[in-house]
Amino acid sequence: MHTLILYTGGTIGMHASAGGLVPAGGFEARLRAEAARRPDASPVEWRFRELAPPIDSANMSQAHWLAMRDVIVEAVERDAFQAVLVLHGTDTLAYSAAALSFLLLGLPVPVVLTGSMLPASVPGSDAWDNLFGALRHLAEGAAPGVHLFFHGHLLQGTRVTKRSSEQFDAFAETLRPVAHPRFLSPPAPDYRIPRREVNLACLPLYPGLRAEHVQALLDTGLQALLLECYGSGTGPADNAALIEVLSQAHTRGVVLAAISQCPEGRVDFATYAAGSQLAACGVISGGGMTREAALAKLFALLGAGLDPATVETLFGEDLCGELTGTGACH
């Protein structure tokens, strides 16, 4: 299988410095040397590319997602690569897996992301096991779509979250409830559609949140605001000023969406009156989506230039398993 390995930086290739671990280039030579020591570890034909400069994934941005998307699409359409492995830092690995899942809808090849909790140069690192394990999964015929491979597990790109900052088994698929798929109308933008950066934000609800706090955030020119609500999608419904701020924002065309703060939660506005009040002022449900998936979905839809009403419609549809957990991409 003709595979592209795209190195973006992250812990896997970091070197020590006086200020701590820092991203480093030159990872291709280290990878080839390790592959030569493990002749059975790399079962696919691969070529290497590096995003310059390599970054600490804590600095990941929408611009980096768009750059990765462009490299991957070009590799598949122009250079006929049959699979792509992305080497990435772990801090934002789940966010990037979700973003690429939506940016690459319909891409006919598998894309796998991986990284490591310790640099490849450190004794006992998980770096080579993750990297060569991901290549083996590609060789065995991973399905088209975006996946995350870590600590022996192949995970769905839109249902994964980082659960540990220290353990090698740092990532897992969410246990949030899933929904039944809905018919797609209108069609979702696929990987051929150019994207642009989007002004969006995520705000957890908490006791003491004030209308002016939300207004100040909206005044930055937000195109979308993702609310992390309590439980099944409740919020301070008796705060008339806050409800009015949200209602006015929706009238202006800001997309308002909600997910649950609970690790195994799902938004259902019909359960409590405090939730139905949010729905009445234009907030749409993200069901059981993770924060990573919901933010990435808003970014991909708004970044395609879709109008707010179309974004709201598609946000409630299952595009690549983010709502149903099936992993099926449309």
PAZAPA-4460 file (N, C-alpha, C; in steps of 0.05 Angstrom, whole numbers, plus 32768, in hexadecimal, padded with zeros to 4 digits):
% residues 330
    n_x    n_y    n_z   ca_x   ca_y   ca_z    c_x    c_y    c_z   seq   type   mol
   8011   7FE8   8000   8000   8000   8000   8012   8019   8000     1      M     A
   800D   802A   7FED   801C   8043   7FE9   8012   8057   7FFE     2      H     A
   8022   805D   8013   8019   806C   802A   802A   8085   802E     3      T     A
   801D   809B   8034   802A   80B4   803C   802C   80B6   805A     4      L     A
   8044   80BB   8065   8047   80C1   8081   804B   80DF   8083     5      I     A
   8038   80ED   8090   8039   810A   8092   8040   8111   80AF     6      L     A
   8057   811C   80B3   8061   8123   80CE   805B   8141   80D3     7      Y     A
   804C   8145   80E9   8044   8161   80F0   8053   816B   8109     8      T     A
   8061   8159   8117   806F   8161   812F   8064   8150   8146     9      G     A
   8063   815C   815E   8059   814E   8175   806E   813F   8185    10      G     A
   8066   8133   819B   8079   8126   81AD   8089   8110   819F    11      T     A
   807D   8102   818C   808A   80EC   8180   80A6   80F2   8174    12      I     A
   80A9   810B   816B   80C3   8113   815F   80D2   8128   816F    13      G     A
   80C9   812D   8188   80D5   8143   8197   80F1   813D   81A2    14      M     A
   8100   8152   81A6   811A   8151   81B3   8119   8161   81CD    15      H     A
   812B   815B   81DF   812D   816A   81F8   813B   8184   81F4    16      A     A
   8132   8199   8202   813F   81B3   8202   8140   81BD   821E    17      S     A
   814D   81D4   8222   814F   81DF   823D   8134   81E6   8248    18      A     A
   8121   81EC   8237   8106   81F3   8240   80F2   81DC   823F    19      G     A
   80FB   81C4   8239   80EA   81AD   8237   80E9   81A2   821B    20      G     A
   80D8   818F   8216   80D7   8182   81FB   80CD   8196   81E6    21      L     A
   80DA   8196   81CF   80D2   81A7   81B9   80D0   8198   819F    22      V     A
   80BF   81A1   818C   80BD   8193   8172   80D7   8194   8163    23      P     A
   80DC   817F   8154   80F5   817D   8144   80F0   8171   8129    24      A     A
   80FF   817A   8115   80FE   816F   80FB   8110   8157   80F8    25      G     A
   8113   814D   80E0   8126   8137   80DB   811B   811C   80E4    26      G     A
   8101   811A   80E7   80F6   8100   80F1   80F8   80EA   80DC    27      F     A
   80F8   80F1   80C3   80F9   80DC   80AE   8112   80CA   80B1    28      E     A
   8129   80D6   80B6   8141   80C7   80B9   813F   80B4   80D1    29      A     A
   8134   80BD   80E6   8131   80AC   80FE   811D   8095   80F9    30      R     A
   8108   809B   80EA   80F4   8087   80E3   8100   8071   80D1    31      L     A
   8110   807A   80BD   811C   8067   80AB   8130   8055   80B9    32      R     A
   813F   8061   80CC   8152   8051   80DB   8144   803C   80EC    33      A     A
   812E   8044   80F8   811F   8031   8109   8112   801C   80F8    34      E     A
   8108   8023   80E1   80FB   8010   80CF   8110   7FFB   80C5    35      A     A
   8129   8004   80C1   813E   7FF2   80B8   8144   7FDD   80CE    36      A     A
   8141   7FE6   80E7   8146   7FD3   80FE   812E   7FC0   8102    37      R     A
   8117   7FC7   80F6   80FF   7FB7   80F9   80F5   7FB0   80DD    38      R     A
   8101   7F9E   80CF   80F9   7F99   80B3   80DD   7F8F   80B0    39      P     A
   80D1   7F84   80C4   80B5   7F7A   80C2   80A1   7F8F   80CD    40      D     A
   80AA   7FA5   80D6   8099   7FB8   80E4   808A   7FCB   80D1    41      A     A
   8094   7FCE   80B9   8089   7FE2   80A6   807E   7FD3   808D    42      S     A
   8066   7FC9   808E   805B   7FB7   8079   8051   7FC6   8060    43      P     A
   8054   7FE0   805F   804A   7FEF   8048   8061   8000   803C    44      V     A
   805D   8007   8023   8070   8019   8016   8068   8036   801E    45      E     A
   807A   8045   8029   8073   8060   8032   8087   8075   8029    46      W     A
   807D   808D   8028   808D   80A5   8023   8087   80B9   8038    47      R     A
   8099   80CB   803D   8098   80DC   8054   8096   80FA   804C    48      F     A
   8084   8108   8059   8083   8125   8056   8081   8132   8071    49      R     A
   808A   814B   8073   808A   8158   808D   807E   8174   8089    50      E     A
   806B   817A   809B   8061   8196   809C   8076   81A7   80A9    51      L     A
   807D   81BD   809C   8092   81CF   80A7   8086   81E9   80B1    52      A     A
   808E   81F2   80C9   809F   81E2   80DC   808E   81CF   80EC    53      P     A
   809A   81B9   80F6   808B   81A7   8108   8082   81B6   8121    54      P     A
   806B   81AF   812C   8061   81BF   8142   805B   81AD   815A    55      I     A
   805A   81B9   8171   804E   81AD   8189   8030   81AF   8184    56      D     A
   8022   8199   8188   8005   8199   8180   7FF5   81AB   8192    57      S     A
   8000   81B5   81A8   7FF2   81C9   81B8   7FEE   81E2   81A8    58      A     A
   7FFE   81E6   8193   7FFC   81FD   8182   7FEA   81F8   8169    59      N     A
   7FDD   81E1   8169   7FCC   81DB   8151   7FB7   81F0   814D    60      M     A
   7FB1   81F6   8133   7F9E   820A   812C   7F8D   8200   8114    61      S     A
   7F79   820F   810E   7F69   8208   80F6   7F7A   820A   80DD    62      Q     A
   7F8D   821C   80DC   7F9E   821E   80C5   7FAF   8205   80C1    63      A     A
   7FB7   81F8   80D6   7FC6   81DF   80D4   7FB4   81C9   80CA    64      H     A
   7F9B   81C8   80D3   7F88   81B4   80C9   7F84   81B7   80AB    65      W     A
   7F82   81D0   80A2   7F7E   81D5   8085   7F97   81CD   8075    66      L     A
   7FAE   81D2   8081   7FC7   81CA   8073   7FC9   81AC   8072    67      A     A
   7FC2   819D   8087   7FC3   8180   8086   7FAF   8176   8072    68      M     A
   7F97   8181   8071   7F83   8179   805E   7F8E   817C   8042    69      R     A
   7F9B   8192   803C   7FA5   8197   8021   7FBA   8183   8019    70      D     A
   7FCC   817D   802B   7FE2   816A   8026   7FD6   814E   8020    71      V     A
   7FC2   8146   8030   7FB7   812C   802E   7FA7   8129   8014    72      I     A
   7F97   813D   800D   7F87   813C   7FF4   7F9A   813B   7FDC    73      V     A
   7FAF   814B   7FDC   7FC2   814B   7FC6   7FD0   8130   7FC4    74      E     A
   7FD7   8125   7FDB   7FE5   810B   7FDB   7FD3   80F5   7FCE    75      A     A
   7FBA   80F6   7FD3   7FA7   80E2   7FC9   7FA0   80E7   7FAC    76      V     A
   7F99   8100   7FA5   7F8F   8106   7F8A   7FA6   8109   7F76    77      E     A
   7FBC   8114   7F7E   7FD2   8119   7F6B   7FE6   8102   7F6B    78      R     A
   7FED   80F9   7F83   8003   80E5   7F85   7FFA   80C9   7F89    79      D     A
   7FE0   80C5   7F8A   7FD4   80AA   7F8B   7FDC   809A   7FA4    80      A     A
   7FE0   80A7   7FBA   7FE5   8099   7FD3   7FCB   808A   7FDB    81      F     A
   7FCE   8073   7FE6   7FB7   8062   7FED   7FB0   8063   800B    82      Q     A
   7FC0   8071   801A   7FBB   8074   8037   7FCE   808A   8041    83      A     A
   7FC6   8096   8058   7FD5   80AB   8064   7FD8   80A6   8082    84      V     A
   7FF0   80A8   808D   7FF5   80A7   80A9   7FFF   80C3   80B2    85      L     A
   7FF1   80CF   80C5   7FF8   80E9   80D0   8005   80E6   80EB    86      V     A
   801D   80F0   80EE   802B   80F0   8108   8026   810B   8116    87      L     A
   801B   810A   812E   800F   8122   813A   8013   8121   8158    88      H     A
   8015   8138   8165   8016   813A   8182   7FFD   8132   818F    89      G     A
   7FFE   8129   81A8   7FE6   811E   81B5   7FD3   8132   81C1    90      T     A
   7FDD   814B   81C7   7FCC   815E   81D5   7FB3   8164   81C5    91      D     A
   7FB6   8167   81AB   7F9E   816E   819A   7F99   8158   8185    92      T     A
   7FA3   8140   818A   7FA0   812A   8176   7F83   8124   8171    93      L     A
   7F72   8123   8186   7F56   811D   8183   7F48   8133   8174    94      A     A
   7F50   814C   8178   7F44   8162   8169   7F4A   8160   814C    95      Y     A
   7F63   815A   8145   7F6B   8158   8129   7F5F   8140   811C    96      S     A
   7F5C   812A   812A   7F4E   8112   811F   7F32   8119   8117    97      A     A
   7F24   8128   8129   7F09   8131   8123   7F08   8144   810C    98      A     A
   7F1A   8158   810C   7F1A   816C   80F6   7F1F   815F   80DB    99      A     A
   7F32   814E   80DA   7F38   8141   80C0   7F22   812E   80B8   100      L     A
   7F13   8123   80CB   7EFD   8111   80C4   7EE8   8121   80B3   101      S     A
   7EE3   813A   80BB   7ECF   814A   80AD   7EDB   8157   8094   102      F     A
   7EF4   815F   8095   7F01   816B   807E   7F06   8158   8067   103      L     A
   7F08   813E   806E   7F0E   812A   805A   7EF7   8117   8054   104      L     A
   7EDE   8120   8059   7EC7   8110   8053   7EC7   8106   8036   105      L     A
   7EC4   80EC   8033   7EC3   80E1   8018   7EDE   80DA   800C   106      G     A
   7EF4   80E0   801A   7F0E   80D8   800F   7F0F   80BA   800E   107      L     A
   7F17   80AE   7FF7   7F15   8091   7FF4   7F2B   8081   8000   108      P     A
   7F3C   808D   8011   7F52   807E   801D   7F52   8081   803C   109      V     A
   7F5E   806F   804B   7F60   8073   8068   7F75   8087   8070   110      P     A
   7F6F   8096   8084   7F81   80A9   8091   7F83   80A2   80AE   111      V     A
   7F9B   809C   80B8   7F9F   8095   80D4   7FB1   80A9   80E1   112      V     A
   7FAA   80B2   80F9   7FBB   80C4   8109   7FC6   80B5   8120   113      L     A
   7FDF   80BA   8127   7FEB   80AF   813F   8000   80C2   814A   114      T     A
   800A   80BC   8161   801F   80CB   816E   802A   80BA   8185   115      G     A
   8035   80C7   8199   8040   80B8   81B0   8040   80C9   81C9   116      S     A
   8040   80BC   81DF   8041   80CA   81F9   805E   80D1   8201   117      M     A
   8071   80C2   81F6   808E   80C8   81FA   809C   80CA   81DF   118      L     A
   80B0   80DB   81DD   80BF   80DD   81C4   80CB   80C2   81BB   119      P     A
   80CE   80BF   81A1   80D9   80A7   8196   80F5   80A1   81A0   120      A     A
   8104   80B6   81A8   811F   80B3   81B1   8122   80AA   81CE   121      S     A
   810C   80A9   81DD   810C   80A1   81F9   8109   8083   81FC   122      V     A
   811B   8076   820C   8117   8059   8210   80FC   8053   821B   123      P     A
   80F0   803E   8211   80D5   8036   821A   80BE   8046   820E   124      G     A
   80C4   8057   81FA   80B0   8067   81EE   809B   8056   81E0   125      S     A
   8083   8061   81DE   806D   8054   81CF   806D   805D   81B1   126      D     A
   8081   806D   81A9   8080   8079   818F   8080   8064   8178   127      A     A
   8094   8052   8178   8096   8040   8162   8080   802B   8162   128      W     A
   8076   8023   8179   805F   8011   8179   8047   801D   816D   129      D     A
   8042   8037   8173   802B   8045   8167   802F   8049   8149   130      N     A
   8046   8051   8141   804B   8057   8125   8049   803E   8114   131      L     A
   8058   802A   811B   8058   8011   810B   803E   8002   810E   132      F     A
   8031   8005   8125   8017   7FF9   8128   8002   8005   8116   133      G     A
   8004   801F   8112   7FF2   802D   8100   7FF7   8024   80E3   134      A     A
   8010   8021   80DC   8017   8018   80C1   800C   7FFB   80BC   135      L     A
   800D   7FEB   80D1   8003   7FCF   80CE   7FE5   7FD0   80C9   136      R     A
   7FD7   7FE1   80D7   7FBA   7FE3   80D3   7FB3   7FED   80B7   137      H     A
   7FC3   7FFF   80AD   7FBF   8008   8091   7FC4   7FF1   807E   138      L     A
   7FD9   7FE1   8083   7FDF   7FCB   8071   7FCA   7FB5   8072   139      A     A
   7FBC   7FB3   8088   7FA7   7F9F   808B   7F8C   7FA8   807F   140      E     A
   7F8B   7FC1   8075   7F73   7FCA   8068   7F61   7FDA   8078   141      G     A
   7F6B   7FEF   8086   7F59   8001   8095   7F45   800E   8082   142      A     A
   7F2D   8012   808B   7F18   801D   807A   7F1D   803A   8074   143      A     A
   7F13   8044   805E   7F14   8061   8058   7F08   8071   806F   144      P     A
   7F12   8089   8073   7F09   8099   8089   7F21   80A0   809B   145      G     A
   7F1C   80AF   80B0   7F32   80B8   80C2   7F30   80A8   80DC   146      V     A
   7F47   809E   80E4   7F4A   808D   80FC   7F61   8098   810D   147      H     A
   7F60   8090   8126   7F77   8096   8138   7F81   807B   8143   148      L     A
   7F9B   8076   8140   7FA7   805D   814B   7FB8   8064   8162   149      F     A
   7FB3   8056   8179   7FC3   805C   8191   7FC2   8044   81A3   150      F     A
   7FDA   803C   81AD   7FDD   8026   81C0   7FCE   800D   81B8   151      H     A
   7FD1   8006   819E   7FC5   7FED   8194   7FA8   7FEF   818B   152      G     A
   7F9C   8006   818D   7F7F   8009   8187   7F7B   801C   816F   153      H     A
   7F6A   8013   815C   7F62   8024   8146   7F47   8031   814D   154      L     A
   7F46   804B   8150   7F2F   8059   815A   7F23   806B   8145   155      L     A
   7F09   8070   8148   7EFA   8081   8135   7F01   809E   8139   156      Q     A
   7F07   80AC   8123   7F11   80C8   8125   7EFE   80DB   8132   157      G     A
   7EE4   80D7   8130   7ED1   80EA   813B   7EC5   80E2   8156   158      T     A
   7ECF   80CC   8161   7EC4   80C3   817B   7EDA   80C0   8190   159      R     A
   7EF1   80CC   818C   7F08   80C6   819D   7F0F   80DF   81AE   160      V     A
   7F19   80DA   81C6   7F22   80F0   81D7   7F3A   80E7   81E7   161      T     A
   7F4A   80FA   81EF   7F62   80F4   81FF   7F5A   80F3   821C   162      K     A
   7F60   80DD   822A   7F57   80D9   8245   7F6D   80D9   825A   163      R     A
   7F86   80D9   8251   7F9D   80D9   8264   7FB4   80E9   8258   164      S     A
   7FC2   80F7   826A   7FDA   8106   8262   7FF4   80F7   8267   165      S     A
   7FF1   80DE   8272   8009   80CF   8279   8009   80B2   826F   166      E     A
   7FF2   80A5   826F   7FF1   8089   8267   7FF5   8085   8249   167      Q     A
   8002   806F   8242   8005   8069   8225   7FE9   8064   8218   168      F     A
   7FD7   8059   8227   7FBB   8054   821E   7FAB   806E   8222   169      D     A
   7FB3   8083   8214   7FA9   809E   821A   7F8F   80A5   820C   170      A     A
   7F87   8096   81F7   7F70   809E   81E7   7F5B   8087   81E8   171      F     A
   7F42   808F   81E6   7F2D   807C   81E6   7F15   8088   81D6   172      A     A
   7F05   8076   81CB   7EEC   807F   81BF   7ED8   8086   81D5   173      E     A
   7EC9   809B   81D0   7EB6   80A4   81E4   7EA0   8090   81E9   174      T     A
   7E96   8091   8202   7E7F   8080   8209   7E65   808F   8208   175      L     A
   7E65   80A7   81FC   7E4D   80B6   81FA   7E37   80A7   81EA   176      R     A
   7E1E   80AB   81F2   7E09   809D   81E3   7E08   80A4   81C6   177      P     A
   7E01   8091   81B5   7DFF   8096   8198   7DE2   809A   8190   178      V     A
   7DDF   80A4   8178   7DC4   80A9   816D   7DC0   8099   8154   179      A     A
   7DA7   8097   814B   7DA0   808A   8132   7DA6   809D   811B   180      H     A
   7DB2   8093   8105   7DB9   80A5   80EF   7DA1   80B1   80E2   181      P     A
   7DA5   80CA   80D8   7D90   80D8   80CA   7D97   80DB   80AD   182      R     A
   7D83   80DF   809C   7D88   80E3   807F   7D96   80FD   807B   183      F     A
   7DAB   80FD   806A   7DBB   8114   8064   7DAD   8126   804F   184      L     A
   7DA5   813E   8057   7D9A   8151   8045   7D9E   816D   8051   185      S     A
   7DAC   817F   8044   7DBB   817C   802B   7DD4   816C   802E   186      P     A
   7DE2   8165   8018   7DFB   8156   801A   7E10   8165   8028   187      P     A
   7E21   8157   8037   7E37   8164   8045   7E4E   8169   8032   188      A     A
   7E5D   817F   8036   7E74   8185   8026   7E8A   8170   802A   189      P     A
   7E95   8165   8014   7EA9   8151   8017   7EC5   815C   8015   190      D     A
   7ED9   814B   8012   7EF5   8154   8013   7EFD   8166   7FFC   191      Y     A
   7EED   8166   7FE6   7EF4   8177   7FCF   7EEE   8195   7FD4   192      R     A
   7EDE   819B   7FE8   7ED5   81B6   7FED   7EEB   81C5   7FFD   193      I     A
   7EF4   81DC   7FF2   7F08   81EC   8000   7EFC   81F6   801A   194      P     A
   7F0D   81FA   802E   7F04   8204   8048   7F14   821D   804F   195      R     A
   7F09   822C   8062   7F17   8243   806D   7F15   8243   808C   196      R     A
   7F25   8253   8099   7F24   8254   80B6   7F09   8261   80BF   197      E     A
   7F01   825A   80D8   7EE8   8262   80E3   7EEB   826D   80FF   198      V     A
   7EDC   8281   8106   7EDC   828C   8121   7EC7   827D   8132   199      N     A
   7ED0   826A   8142   7EBD   825C   8154   7EC9   8259   816F   200      L     A
   7EB8   8253   8182   7EC1   8250   819E   7EB1   823B   81AC   201      A     A
   7EBC   8231   81C2   7EAF   821D   81D3   7EAD   8229   81F0   202      C     A
   7E96   8227   81FC   7E91   8233   8216   7E83   821F   8229   203      L     A
   7E90   8216   823E   7E82   8205   8251   7E6F   8216   8262   204      P     A
   7E57   820D   8267   7E45   821A   827A   7E4E   8213   8296   205      L     A
   7E4B   8226   82A8   7E53   8222   82C4   7E43   8235   82D6   206      Y     A
   7E3F   822E   82EF   7E30   8240   8301   7E3E   825B   8303   207      P     A
   7E2F   8270   82FE   7E3A   828B   82FF   7E40   8297   82E4   208      G     A
   7E3D   8287   82CE   7E41   8292   82B3   7E2D   82A9   82AF   209      L     A
   7E37   82BF   82A5   7E26   82D7   82A1   7E22   82DD   8284   210      R     A
   7E0C   82EB   827E   7E06   82F2   8263   7E1C   8302   8256   211      A     A
   7E28   8314   8265   7E3D   8325   825A   7E56   8315   8253   212      E     A
   7E5B   82FF   8261   7E71   82EE   825A   7E6D   82E3   823E   213      H     A
   7E55   82D9   8239   7E4F   82CD   821F   7E4E   82E3   820A   214      V     A
   7E43   82FA   8210   7E42   8310   81FD   7E5E   8318   81F5   215      Q     A
   7E71   831A   8208   7E8C   8322   8201   7E99   830E   81EE   216      A     A
   7E93   82F4   81F1   7E9D   82E0   81DF   7E91   82E3   81C3   217      L     A
   7E77   82E8   81C3   7E69   82EB   81A9   7E72   8304   819A   218      L     A
   7E7A   8318   81A9   7E82   8332   819D   7E9D   832F   818F   219      D     A
   7EAA   8318   8190   7EC3   8314   8181   7EBD   830D   8164   220      T     A
   7EA3   830C   815D   7E9C   8305   8141   7E98   82E8   813D   221      G     A
   7E91   82D9   8151   7E8E   82BC   814F   7E7A   82B5   8139   222      L     A
   7E81   82A0   812A   7E6E   8294   8117   7E5F   827D   8124   223      Q     A
   7E6B   8270   8138   7E5E   825A   8146   7E68   8259   8163   224      A     A
   7E56   8251   8175   7E5C   824E   8191   7E52   8232   819A   225      L     A
   7E65   8222   81A4   7E5E   8208   81AE   7E5C   820A   81CC   226      L     A
   7E44   8204   81D7   7E3F   8204   81F3   7E42   81E8   81FF   227      L     A
   7E52   81E5   8213   7E54   81CC   8222   7E40   81CE   8239   228      E     A
   7E29   81C2   8235   7E13   81C4   8248   7E15   81B0   825E   229      C     A
   7E04   81B3   8272   7E02   819F   8287   7DF2   8187   827D   230      Y     A
   7DF8   8170   8289   7DE7   8158   8285   7DDE   8153   8268   231      G     A
   7DC3   8153   8265   7DB7   814D   824C   7DB2   8166   823B   232      S     A
   7DBF   817C   8242   7DBD   8194   8232   7DAE   81AA   8240   233      G     A
   7DB3   81AD   825A   7DA6   81C2   8269   7DBA   81D9   826E   234      T     A
   7DAE   81F0   8275   7DBE   8208   827B   7DAD   821A   828D   235      G     A
   7DB8   8232   8294   7DA9   8244   82A6   7D92   8252   8298   236      P     A
   7D7C   8243   8295   7D65   824C   8285   7D56   8263   8293   237      A     A
   7D5B   8267   82AD   7D4E   827E   82BB   7D5D   8297   82B8   238      D     A
   7D74   8296   82AA   7D84   82AE   82A5   7D7B   82BB   828B   239      N     A
   7D67   82CD   828E   7D5A   82D8   8276   7D6E   82E8   8265   240      A     A
   7D81   82F5   8272   7D95   8305   8262   7DA6   82F2   8251   241      A     A
   7DAE   82DC   825C   7DBF   82C9   824E   7DAF   82BD   8236   242      L     A
   7D96   82B5   823B   7D86   82AA   8226   7D82   82BF   820F   243      I     A
   7D7F   82D8   8217   7D7B   82ED   8203   7D94   82F1   81F2   244      E     A
   7DAC   82F0   81FF   7DC5   82F2   81F1   7DC8   82DC   81DC   245      V     A
   7DC1   82C4   81E4   7DC3   82AD   81D1   7DAE   82B0   81BB   246      L     A
   7D96   82B8   81C1   7D81   82BC   81AD   7D89   82D1   8199   247      S     A
   7D94   82E7   81A2   7D9C   82FC   8190   7DB3   82F3   817E   248      Q     A
   7DC6   82E4   8189   7DDC   82DA   817A   7DD2   82C7   8163   249      A     A
   7DBF   82B6   816A   7DB4   82A4   8156   7DA6   82B4   8140   250      H     A
   7D98   82C9   8147   7D8A   82DA   8133   7D9E   82E7   8120   251      T     A
   7DB6   82ED   812B   7DCB   82F9   811A   7DD9   82E5   8108   252      R     A
   7DD3   82CB   810C   7DDF   82B7   80FB   7DF6   82A7   8108   253      G     A
   7DFA   82AA   8122   7E0E   829A   8130   7E02   827E   8134   254      V     A
   7E11   826A   812D   7E09   824E   8132   7E0F   8248   814F   255      V     A
   7DFA   823F   815D   7DFC   8238   8179   7DF7   821A   817C   256      L     A
   7E0A   820B   8187   7E07   81EF   818A   7E0E   81E6   81A6   257      A     A
   7E04   81CF   81AE   7E08   81C5   81C9   7E11   81A8   81CA   258      A     A
   7E23   81A2   81DC   7E2A   8187   81E3   7E29   8185   8202   259      I     A
   7E2B   816C   820C   7E2A   8168   8229   7E46   8169   8235   260      S     A
   7E48   8174   824D   7E61   8174   825C   7E68   8158   8266   261      Q     A
   7E54   8147   8268   7E58   812C   8274   7E68   811B   8260   262      C     A
   7E7D   810D   826A   7E8C   80FB   8258   7E7B   80E6   8249   263      P     A
   7E65   80DF   8255   7E53   80CB   8248   7E37   80D7   8244   264      E     A
   7E36   80F2   823F   7E1D   8100   823D   7E14   8104   8220   265      G     A
   7DFA   810A   821D   7DEE   8110   8203   7DD9   8126   8207   266      R     A
   7DD9   8139   81F5   7DC6   814F   81F6   7DAB   8146   81EC   267      V     A
   7D97   814A   81FD   7D7B   8146   81F5   7D6B   815C   8201   268      D     A
   7D66   8171   81F2   7D59   8189   81FD   7D3D   8185   8207   269      F     A
   7D30   816F   81FF   7D15   816A   8207   7D13   815F   8223   270      A     A
   7D29   8157   822F   7D28   814B   824A   7D20   815E   8260   271      T     A
   7D2B   8176   8260   7D26   818A   8275   7D1E   81A5   8268   272      Y     A
   7D0D   81B3   8276   7D05   81CE   826D   7D1E   81E0   826A   273      A     A
   7D32   81DC   827B   7D4A   81EC   8279   7D59   81E7   825F   274      A     A
   7D55   81D0   8253   7D61   81CA   8239   7D50   81D5   8222   275      G     A
   7D36   81D2   8225   7D24   81DC   820F   7D26   81FA   820C   276      S     A
   7D2C   8208   8221   7D30   8225   821F   7D48   822C   820D   277      Q     A
   7D5D   821C   8210   7D74   8220   81FE   7D6D   821B   81E1   278      L     A
   7D5F   8205   81DD   7D56   81FF   81C2   7D45   8215   81B6   279      A     A
   7D34   8220   81C7   7D22   8235   81BD   7D30   824E   81B4   280      A     A
   7D48   8253   81BE   7D57   826B   81B5   7D6B   8264   819F   281      C     A
   7D69   824C   8194   7D79   8246   817C   7D90   8233   817F   282      G     A
   7D94   8229   8198   7DAB   8217   819C   7DA3   81FB   8191   283      V     A
   7DB5   81EF   8181   7DB0   81D5   8175   7DC0   81BF   8185   284      I     A
   7DB5   81A7   8185   7DC1   8191   8194   7DD7   8184   8184   285      S     A
   7DED   817E   8193   7E03   816F   8188   7E01   8152   8191   286      G     A
   7DEA   8149   819C   7DE7   812E   81A4   7DFD   8125   81B7   287      G     A
   7E09   810E   81B0   7E1F   8103   81C0   7E3B   810A   81B5   288      G     A
   7E3D   811E   81A5   7E57   8125   819A   7E6B   812E   81AF   289      M     A
   7E84   8128   81AB   7E99   8132   81BC   7E9E   814F   81B5   290      T     A
   7EAC   815D   81C7   7EB5   8179   81C2   7EC5   817A   81A8   291      R     A
   7ED8   8167   81A6   7EEA   8167   818E   7EDA   8165   8174   292      E     A
   7EC7   8152   8174   7EB7   814E   815C   7EA5   8165   8156   293      A     A
   7E98   8170   816A   7E85   8186   8166   7E94   819F   815B   294      A     A
   7EAA   81A6   8167   7EB9   81BD   815E   7EC3   81B9   8141   295      L     A
   7ECE   81A1   813C   7ED8   819B   8121   7EC1   819C   810C   296      A     A
   7EAA   8192   8114   7E93   8192   8101   7E8A   81AE   80FA   297      K     A
   7E88   81BF   810F   7E81   81DB   810A   7E96   81E9   80F8   298      L     A
   7EAF   81E3   80FE   7EC5   81EF   80EE   7EC3   81E6   80D0   299      F     A
   7EBF   81CC   80CC   7EBF   81C2   80B0   7EA6   81CC   80A1   300      A     A
   7E8F   81CE   80AE   7E77   81D7   80A0   7E77   81F5   809B   301      L     A
   7E7E   8205   80AF   7E7F   8221   80AB   7E96   8229   8098   302      L     A
   7EAD   821A   809B   7EC4   821F   808A   7EBF   8219   806D   303      G     A
   7EAA   820A   8067   7EA3   8204   804B   7E92   821A   803F   304      A     A
   7E8B   822E   8050   7E7B   8245   8046   7E5D   8240   8047   305      G     A
   7E54   822C   8055   7E38   8226   8057   7E2A   823C   8068   306      L     A
   7E11   8241   8062   7E02   8255   8072   7DFA   8248   808D   307      D     A
   7DF4   8259   80A1   7DEE   824F   80BB   7DD7   823A   80BC   308      P     A
   7DC2   823E   80AD   7DAC   822B   80AD   7DB5   820F   80A3   309      A     A
   7DC5   820F   808E   7DCF   81F5   8084   7DE2   81E8   8098   310      T     A
   7DF3   81F8   80A5   7E05   81EE   80B9   7DF5   81E1   80D0   311      V     A
   7DE0   81EE   80D8   7DCF   81E3   80EE   7DC3   81C9   80E6   312      E     A
   7DBA   81C7   80CD   7DAE   81AE   80C3   7DC3   8197   80C3   313      T     A
   7DDA   819C   80B7   7DEE   8188   80B5   7DFB   8181   80D0   314      L     A
   7DFB   8194   80E2   7E07   818E   80FC   7DF8   8178   810B   315      F     A
   7DDE   8176   8105   7DCE   8161   8111   7DCE   8146   8102   316      G     A
   7DDC   8145   80EB   7DDE   812D   80DC   7DF8   811E   80E3   317      E     A
   7DF8   8104   80DF   7E10   80F4   80E4   7E20   80F3   80CA   318      D     A
   7E37   8101   80CA   7E47   8103   80B2   7E5C   80ED   80B0   319      L     A
   7E69   80E6   80C7   7E7D   80D1   80C6   7E7F   80C3   80E1   320      C     A
   7E68   80BC   80EC   7E68   80AD   8105   7E69   80BC   811F   321      G     A
   7E6A   80D7   811D   7E6D   80E7   8135   7E54   80E5   8147   322      E     A
   7E3D   80DF   813C   7E24   80DD   814B   7E1C   80C0   8150   323      L     A
   7E22   80AE   813D   7E19   8093   813F   7E2F   8080   8148   324      T     A
   7E48   8088   8146   7E5E   8076   814E   7E63   8060   813A   325      G     A
   7E57   8062   8122   7E5B   804D   810F   7E74   804F   80FF   326      T     A
   7E7F   8067   80FD   7E97   806B   80ED   7E92   806E   80D0   327      G     A
   7E79   806B   80C7   7E72   806D   80AB   7E74   808A   80A2   328      A     A
   7E81   808F   808C   7E84   80AA   8081   7E71   80AE   8069   329      C     A
   7E65   80C5   8067   7E52   80CB   8051   7E5E   80E0   803E   330      H     A
***
